[in-house]
Amino acid sequence: MAAKRNATKNLMARLGLIPLLALSVVAAGCGRQLPSMSTGNTALQPMDLSNQRPTLPAGVSVLGMTLTPNTLSVSVGQPQRFAIELQLSNGETATDPRLVQWSVADPQAGSIDDQGVFTPTTPRITAIRAFVQNKVAEARLTIKTADYSWQQVDSRTTADLFDAKVLNPNEAWVVGAQGTILRYYNNTWQTVTQRTGNTLRSIDFSDPSTGWIVGHTGEEKNPGTILTIGYTGGQWVQTNTTLKGALYGVSSLNSNSAWAVGQDADGKILLMKWNGRNWTRNTSYTANGRLNAVQMLGESSGWAVGQEGKDAVILRFDGSSWKKDRLPFGFDTFKSSELKGIHMLNAQQGYVVGRKSPLIGYDKGLMLKLDSRGQNDFTWSNWDEMDAASKQTKFLDQVPLNGISMLSGNEGWLLGATITPSTLNPNPVQDVYGNLLAFNGADYKIEEGFYKVNLAREFTGVDVLPLGDGLIVGRQGYVMQRAYDWRQRPVMQTPGQNAGTNQDNLIPTTPY
């Protein structure tokens, strides 16, 4: 272990990496097991991380096998552990789940690992089977559609939060002002660190062990130098950067590839590429402006959005350089605009959102849709502006749009803000609470189905998994979580706080 730690330190020194904080998630052979995870009615106990699969003693046969539970109803996304009990010919009983071969009668219903943990993905009726020697045990399983809901959780911080990343239903990260990093793990929220003087604007992971946080030194409106902080080997490490400016969006592809976007100190668009060893500036597009978000679909496909001069801009990456996408004909006439969020469903379909300021009238939300299927040389632009605000809520179209996350082409959410509408009427009008907007692919309306206390003035970051688990963050430390079961409400923890009755449920951290 000492040799391994020294090798890691030497590698970091050679690459110019500065350790920020170490999370004690210890790999196999390092003397500590992963903590248990609470999932529904069954607690997943710490697992043996050894690669060695156990076997029955030579000459011992299985006389009988029991699978527990043998009948079960679960919701999509709700992991369930199955236990086995083997009656052996030597009079003993064995319960190690790795002694049997696990399978799902309908593979499209979900997957099961060698520990007997089944993860349901599709509503249907199926069976879980355990096989060893000539014995088979079967459990009948009904998978229901998950009943998800949004609910605010206490973040224990008043710092403005800017972005969130959900890795799986049991793990997520949040970043924000004052160097704030929050982590959700094992049904528990924890404040990993807060540090004044840094502003963390975006976070992304390509897998649970590889991710990036980007931002800048200084306060939100007074950036100093760019910040790039990588997650590898259970640690956050900061790369050496001296470039003046700020990064506002990041997209991680793998340990050797990531893109970050922003604006340099001269007011020019900033595109940064991680090549596995360092960050370098890509100069294929350097107009005056700022990029707010980026989404890569692969090494040769990606989009970035923001503002060039006073107009909205969409850049597309073709594998070698970034190029400006055409917007609808006459789009920038008589208005200024900016794009803040993007969600591409695939290489040919997606949405971008932001705000626009017409020459005459009031500021409004802005939404563009891409559909390049069937495109041809005579098509001026594959982007179309959408007049998607529901007419049922007066002044809803004035809500600026900060972000978007889609479950599918006809289900998702937009982020906005609470606004006081502009109107020619001299009488006061009621505020429009357009923080969270439900979008069906054609129009959006205020999302009513969430529990809230002390609603933040503005929502700033959102991430939702395909199965439905998600996070929303906003100003003044606002965090809202989407999960299928709120019977066990998560709470925030700060370093040193006792997490209920079991301090081991927290991932120990060292603030940087």
Order of alpha helices (4+ residues) and beta strands (2+ residues): alpha-beta-beta-beta-beta-beta-beta-beta-beta-beta-beta-beta-beta-beta-beta-beta-beta-beta-beta-beta-beta-beta-beta-beta-beta-beta-beta-beta-beta-beta-beta-beta-beta-beta-beta-beta-beta-beta-beta-beta-beta-beta-beta-beta-beta-beta
